[in-house]
Amino acid sequence: MLGKSWQYLTKRLVASMLAAFLAVGLWSCSQPNAKSSLRRPGIGGSKMAEVAPPPVIQELRRELDIYQPQVKILSPRADEVLQDTKVSVRVQVQDLPTFQDEALELGPHLHLMLDNQPYGAIYDPQQPIVFDSLEPGTHTIRVFAASPWDESFKNEGAYAQTTFHLFAKTPENKPDLSKPLLTYSRPRDSYGAEPILLDFYISNVPLHLVAQEDSEDDIPDWRIRCTINGESFIFDRWEPIYLKGLKPGKNWIQMELLDDQGNPFPNAFNNTVRLIDYQPGGQDTLSKLTRGEISGAIARSIIDPNYKPPAPEPEPLEKVDEPPSKPLIPQKIEEKSEEKLDAETDEEEIKVAPIEKVRPMPVQPPITPPKLQKPIEPPVIKSPAIEPPVEEVPLLVEPVLTAPKLPVPVKELPVEEQPIEELPIAPPEKQAPPPIVVPRATAVPREAAPAPIPQSSEQVRQRAMEKVDAAADKLDDTLDALKERSQQVSQDTQKFFKRFRQTPEPSEAQKRSKGLLNRFQQPVGKMNDFPVESSESLQDSPDLLTPELEPISP
């Protein structure tokens, strides 16, 4: 009985806890500022939807990921006061080739905007950008790098801004650098194909992980609210978004920067509205890229200034139906007599001439057959007009052949004047050597270098760290080897000098010779009577002299 009651209480407790959790979840979903209330495109009955970028743009984007552009504004300087309504702006960009392809009219560029006006594309940063007739007061210039299809680069250093003044300072057009700032980029102007790019740049905002780490701190989170033709959606991703479902004609887009409670951030330019014109079927390069009408092989010229697109393949020629009467023309020529051939060949050539313009493949061989020349040769041989010149040919040759006087002096010269043979002794005239032709060096075309494999910033950073670690390990190994080598050299040096400091121990022969010298240190008179022996006998018997030397007195 007690076991059943315990099970019953446990089930009731678990059921009540589940009910409490569900109630809390439903209450949080009903809050208007909760994160679950964020509405994405295509949800909630909206006609607009977020789609993937066009395939060609995805292919080209991977090759631009290797760049990390760095943008600077050289003039005017920050907080500078100018005394003229004409302002010249100079910018600088590094690690990004900016150019405009001549054929497709696109390329990497800069987006430069004055105050909150729509941006202007800058393809040549070397040239100054001139603003005429500016209003007196405070103005702000913002610049950031963009891809050929207008996606903004979002790496650190790709954005720059400066605030200057004309004649005097005013409170408008002066954003607070310590607060979050939104820079509207796309959509802009007109479009001829979908999907349409929605892009922006934000600065002075924290990362979501940092803002959401502690709910009680003073770091606010951020999000973007976009309204298109009255339909709003909110997102918190900083990346390009491609939308589909806009109506043809005029469309208005509003973009706002909000905090985590849905309140606007108070700063200049954080609420921007643009008007665009969407007309399907546009023939500009961006519309063709969006629809996929330009291949990646051809479109690569908008990201690489040295790339040459492949030549287009020739279109196949349309086949022309052959009339049945045309193949019979050469057969009629063979059947006709030789007498009428000369008169009819001209007429046939006139009839065949228009056929050559159309260039039918089966008709070309029979138009100029070699058989047409055979009937022309017989009349040339049989004509009587050629016979008189044949008879005159021997008459012209006879006086040349009947000249007996010419060979006579030639035979007498070598017989009478044999010594004249010495004439060859004179050196013959040397012929000028043939000119030496130096072949010109022809430049061998080099094969095009393979396109670099596009890498993300994380891959580039990881490879750089691997190279640094490898270099550090190699340096440590080199230092250890040098340390061991220095210790070995120090030990060898100490051993070398130690040999000169130590006094070597005398050998046995040195000890014996020293004893003999001590014994001979006696008076001179007595030493003369001592018989001298050889050194070998003294070494063999050193004790023989001891009894005789002991009784000698001084």
Secondary structure, DSSP 8 states (H G I E B T S, - for coil): -HHHHHHHHHHHHHHHHHHHHHHHHHHHHH-TTSGGG---TTSSS-S-EEE---HHHHHHHHHHTT---EEEEEES-TT-EES-S-EEEEEEEESS-----TTT----EEEEEETTS--EEES-TTS-EEE-S--SEEEEEEEEEE-TT--B--STTSEEEEEEEESS--STT---TTS-EEEEEES-SEESSSSEEEEEEEES---HHHHHH-TTSS---EEEEEEETTEEEEE---S-EEEE---SEEEEEEEEEEETTS-B--STTSEEEEEEEE-SS--SHHHHHHHT-S-HHHHGGGT-TT-----------------TTGGGHHHHHHHS-STTHHHHHHHHHHHHHHHHHH--TTTHHHHS-GGGGGGGHHHHHH-GGGHHHHHHHHHHHHHHH--TTTHHHHHHHHHH-GGGGGGGGS------------------------------HHHHHHHHHHHHHHHHHHHHHHHHHHHHHHHHHHHHHHHHHHHHHS-----HHHHHHHHHHHHT-S-HHHHHTS----HHHHHH-TTTTHHHHSS---
